Amino acid sequence: MCGRFARFSPAHVFRMLFQLDEFADLPPQYNIAPGQDIYAVRGIIMRDEQARSASTGSFQKEVAPLRWGLIPFWSKEPKSGPINARSETVTEKPTFKASFKQRRCLIPADGFYEWQKKSEGPKQPFFIHMKDKKPFALAGIWDIWKNLDGDKIESCSILTTEPNEVVKPIHKRMPVIIEPKKFDTWLDTSKQNLDEALAMLKPYDAKAMEAHTVNLYVNSPSNKGEKCIEEFHEKYKQQKLF
């Protein structure tokens, strides 16, 4: 699964990564947890009259805050939904299948956390990121829930897949990471390119990634600082939650 991640690169780096004119100067977030609003890049399908006046055609990208924990549009109440969607069944599960076909998004990240089981004691957290320290995009799906008064909640889930060789010793699942050259294909649902989208739901190249242990400090969602990603060596330090 993917239960925590971090986003801390400056705005101009994300503007270049996603080829956006704007990306807000957001404060760094080193310990993003379920239930929080997270920022996602999504495709907006423009109407014909809008497309004719736009130099980029009928497809544009925008950045929007989405609650992490997908609430499907048909839900009777806005209860916190699943934070992850298994890529193997995303086209079958009622909670996810409409969003996968019509509302896909990309979630900016600099790394994510997974916890490794130990023979005794608490699980050991790891921070997993790119070797070149560059940010990347997690595959997501989103939905809109509305009540009778017209109030709405936009929410999302992160897709997961089998682990690559970096993640496998730590956890049995990892988030799907989309390559930059495939961003537009993932986001543009107007073309109904489901086969192409499904082909992206695979483990990311392990040669491009690495992982290091971090302190149990990250276990508490209330701990937000850069200490969350600092490399930790149990051999030399005593772990502390706070």
Beta strands, then each sheet from edge to edge (+ up, - down):
strand 1: 4-7
strand 2: 29-32
strand 3: 37-45
strand 4: 59-68
strand 5: 84-86
strand 6: 104-109
strand 7: 111-116
strand 8: 124-130
strand 9: 136-146
strand 10: 152-161
strand 11: 174-175
strand 12: 177-178
strand 13: 209-213
sheet 1: 2+ 1- 7+ 8- 13+
sheet 2: 5+ 10+ 4+ 3- 6+ 9- 12+
sheet 3: 5+ 10+ 11-
end
